[in-house]
Amino acid sequence: MEQRPLEEVALNPTEVAHRVVDIASDLQAEDIVLLDIRGQAIFADYFVIMTAGSDRQARALRDDMVKRLKLAGVILNNREGGRGDSGWVLLDFGDVIVHIFGAEQRDYYRLEELWNKAPQVVRIQ
């Protein structure tokens, strides 16, 4: 059986979203939610929302996600937040948008409520 080169084995958005959930779970993020926003938005297919217990954990989640997804051929398009003690990081992987919040910021922004019509694919508490 012939092996295909890595660039031909691209992950689809669903696989990327589940990979993000796995990484977040590995690094002990709290209250991980995967929302399917395809029916509500044209800019992405999935949101993955999680809570980090500290700024240090948020940085570890951010850095490890970017590194591990890059190894899988997924490129980070943009990153917002995550400077100082902002309590929020957004990672844009194209069809998958990752939100890493501190507990206070997550409670304040309430993204799950804003996107309450989007089906929850996964929730790990």
N, C-alpha and C positions, 0 to 999 in steps of 0.2 A: 504494500500500500504506500503510495507516494505522499510525502509530507508537503503541505502547502506552506508557503512563506507566511510569516507572522502578519504582514500587512493585509493579507487576504482573509484573515480570521478576525475581522472587526466585531466588537461587541455591539449588539443592538441596544437601544435605549432601555429596554426592560432589563437586560442583563447588567447594564451599567448601574441602574438604580438598585438592583439587588446586591451588586458588588459593594456599593456604598453602604447599604444597610449592614452587610457582613463586616465591613471594616469598622463601622461605628460600633457594632456589637463587640467585636474583638477588643476595641479600645475602651470599652465600658461606658460609652455614651448612655445617657438616660432618656427614657421616653422617646424612642425612635419611631417616627411615623413616615411611611411611604404613601404619598398621595398621587393618584392618577389624575392629572389635570388636563388630559387630552380633550375632554368635552367642554372645558371652560377657558382654555387659553390656546393661543396659536404660537407662543414664543417658546414653549417647552412641553414635554410629555409628562414629566414627573417632578415633584418636589420631594426631597427627603429632609425632614426636620428632626433635629435632635437637641438635647440639652447637654452641655458640658459642665462639670462640677467646678471648674476653675479655668482661669485664663490659660494656664499651662496645659490643661487637658484640651482646650479648644485649639491651641497651637499644634499639639500632637495630632489631633484628629485632622486638622487642615493639612499638615505636612505629610502625614502618612497616606491620606486619601489621594493627594496629588501624586505622590511618588508611586503608589501601588497601581493607580489607574493609568499613569503614564507607561508603566511596564506592560500594561495590558493594551496599549495603543490608544488610550483615551486622553485627549488633550484638554487641558484647562483653558477655556476661552477668556475668562476674566475672574478676578477675585476682588471682593469689596469687604471693608471692615477688617477686624482682626488687629487693629493697631491700638496699642496701649491697653486700656481696660474697657474697650467699647462694648464687650459682652455679646458681640455678634460678628459672624463671618458668613459671607455668601460665596459659594464656589459655583461657577457657571461652567458646566461640562456640556454645553449645547442643549440637548434634549432633557438633561437632568440638572436641576438646580438644587444645590445643597445649602441648607441653612443650619448653622451651628450657633446656638444661643446659650448665653448664661441664663440661669433660672428666672431672674427678674425681667430680662429683656424678652424672654419667650412669653412670660405671662403678660407683659405689656403689649406686645405686637399681636399675639393670638392668631397666628397664621391659619391654624386649623379651623378657626371660626370664620375667618375671611373666605376660606376655600372649603366651606362645609358641604358643598354640593359635590365635591370631588371624592370619589370612592377611596377609602383607606385600603390599600393593598396589604400592608404590613403594619403592625403596631407592636413594639417590644417595650414593655415598661419595666 
